């Protein structure tokens, strides 16, 4: 179950990229954790999901007024058994 339509999310992301430029995006490697979870679909097959979690230092600039913003983000990503992004959750730990 998705909480937003894929087309709406993609349009929102493209509009965001028109307004902001990413200056820095760096993963804190000490916090990187990847693990897999196998979930039984039925008696003959299983579904493998990969979870990725990490802390990200993220710095952007708003193009219309050159305002810089720095964030520390906690990221949780779920990758499905077809190696496609299934879900992304971001928690803002700090903002300057």
Secondary structure by P-SEA (a helix, b strand, c coil): cccccaaaaaaaaaaaaacccccbbbbcccccccbbbbbbccccbbbbbbbbbbbbbbbbbccccbbbbbbbcbbbbbbcccccccbbbbbbcccc
